[in-house]
Amino acid sequence: MTYEKSCGAIIVKKDQVFLVKQRKAGDYNFPKGHVEQGETEEETAYREVKEETNLSISILSQYRYDMSFQKDQTTKKEVVYFLASLLDDHDAKRLETELLEMRWVGLDQVPDLIVYPELREVWSQALHDIQQINQTDPSVFGSISSKLS
């Protein structure tokens, strides 16, 4: 049995979340990628977001979501996501070799766009935290400069 690990970010601005459509699988997901030797989970999440989208983010390390699944008969995969706030997307650029599309969607649209049950569970947990953060400190996700809609 082989083991793979990826890390990524659930990026939030105000009442929207950032999704990418992956070229390989053709489905919507949050930006993520494989951990490189010597990297922390947070470093991987930040690097992958930067490489795939060129977004500037701030990772909220205390909001960590973990999912694992059997990728195929010989591979078990773990994916770790962190909540992140957007700092700037003025230089946003899609890594065309990996992504078909990237876009902001309303929080209520996410369940209609993500297909995997494990990812839906992660989203459910993250949405609960996003709502709590927005109630206690709306500035966490609200004060950014954005060019993407």
Secondary structure as the mmCIF struct_conf table of DSSP 4:
data_model
#
loop_
_struct_conf.conf_type_id
_struct_conf.id
_struct_conf.beg_label_comp_id
_struct_conf.beg_label_asym_id
_struct_conf.beg_label_seq_id
_struct_conf.end_label_comp_id
_struct_conf.end_label_asym_id
_struct_conf.end_label_seq_id
STRN STRN1 THR A 2 LYS A 13
TURN_TY1_P TURN_TY1_P1 LYS A 14 ASP A 15
STRN STRN2 GLN A 16 GLN A 22
TURN_TY1_P TURN_TY1_P2 ARG A 23 ALA A 25
BEND BEND1 ASP A 27 ASP A 27
STRN STRN3 TYR A 28 ASN A 29
STRN STRN4 LYS A 32 HIS A 34
HELX_LH_PP_P HELX_LH_PP_P1 VAL A 35 GLU A 36
TURN_TY1_P TURN_TY1_P3 GLN A 37 GLY A 38
HELX_RH_AL_P HELX_RH_AL_P1 GLU A 41 THR A 53
STRN STRN5 SER A 56 ASP A 72
TURN_TY1_P TURN_TY1_P4 GLN A 73 THR A 74
STRN STRN6 THR A 75 ASP A 88
TURN_TY1_P TURN_TY1_P5 HIS A 90 ASP A 91
TURN_TY1_P TURN_TY1_P6 GLU A 96 GLU A 98
STRN STRN7 LEU A 99 GLY A 106
HELX_RH_3T_P HELX_RH_3T_P1 LEU A 107 GLN A 109
HELX_RH_AL_P HELX_RH_AL_P2 VAL A 110 LEU A 113
HELX_RH_AL_P HELX_RH_AL_P3 PRO A 117 THR A 136
TURN_TY1_P TURN_TY1_P7 PRO A 138 PRO A 138
HELX_RH_AL_P HELX_RH_AL_P4 SER A 139 GLY A 142
STRN STRN8 SER A 145 SER A 145
#
